[in-house]
Amino acid sequence: MGSSKMMPYLNMPIFPISAGSLPDHLITERIMSVTTTTNVLNTIESVVVSSALIALPLFRTSGGVVFCSYVALGLLTLDGTLAGIIGVDLTGKLLDAAKTDNSDAES
């Protein structure tokens, strides 16, 4: 398999790592709620992935097809990443809140 055919798959671990800071920033800076962040970013992801897949037959060169595949496969990996980032952050906040509530109740 040629290197150009492997590029979309080599991209899959890069997108979640680089895109993980966006939802974290939106939530921690209270720009958007967890639910709104999840909904907005999943909608954007779905629209971009769909557009990239719809555009595949329009390209006559392998470069365009590889680029569309690169974008589609990269963004598809964000589904699990968003849930992981938000879930970890939310769990930490819940545990901190539980510690605070327990210390107040004991004193």
N, C-alpha and C positions, 0 to 999 in steps of 0.2 A: 504494500500500500504506500503510495506516495505521501510526501510530507504535507502537501496541500489538502489531501483527504483527511489527514489526522488533525489538522489545525482546529476544527470545530470541537473535537473531543478533548484536545489538550487545553482548550479554553474553559472547559466546564469547572475545574476547581478554582480558576482565577476570578470569575465573576462573583461568586458568593463572598470571597475574602475581601474584594475591593468594594463591593456594594453593601457590606454589613454595617458600615458606619452611618449611612444615610438614615435608615429607620431608627437607629440608636440615637442619633442627633435629634431627629424630629420628636422623639418621645421624651428624652431627657431634658430638652430645652422647652418642653411643653408647647411646641408649635402645633402638634396634633396629638390626639389621644391614641392609645394603642389600637383601638378598633378602627379609627379613621386612617391611621397610618397603614395598617394591614390592608384595608379595602382599597385605598388609593394606589398603593404600590402594586398590589395584585392586579388591579384593573389596568394600570400602565403596562405591566409585564404582559398581560394577556393580549392587549392591543398591539404591542410591538412584536411579540412572537407571531401572532396571526398575520400581521402585515408582512413580516419577513418571509413566512411560509407561502403566502399568497404571491409575493413578488418573485419567488424562485423561478417559475417558468418564463418570466420576462427577460431574464438574463441569458445572453448568448455566449458568454465567456465563463470559463471555470472560476475565475476570480470572483465574479459577482455571486455565483452559486455558493462558493465557499464562504463569502462574507455573510450572506443571508443565513446559511447554516450556522456560522459562528455566532451570530447575534441570537438566533432562535434557541440553540442548544445552551448558550451561556445564560440567557434569561430564564430558561426553564429550570435551571438549577437553583434559582432564587426562592422557589416555593418552600423548600425545606429550610433554607437559610433564614428567611423572615420569621418563620415560626420558632426556630431555634434561638434567634437573637431576642425576640420579644418574650418568649417563654422564660429564658434565663433571667432577663431583667425583671420581669414581673414576679418570678419566684423569689428573687432576692428582696424585692420590695415587700412582698407578703411576709417573708421571714423576719425582716427588720421590724415591720409593724407588729408582728406577733410577739417579738421580744420586748418591744416598748410597752405593749398592753399587759404582758405578764409582769414586768417589773413594776408597773404602776399598781397593779392589783395586789402584789405582795407587800408593798410599802404602805 
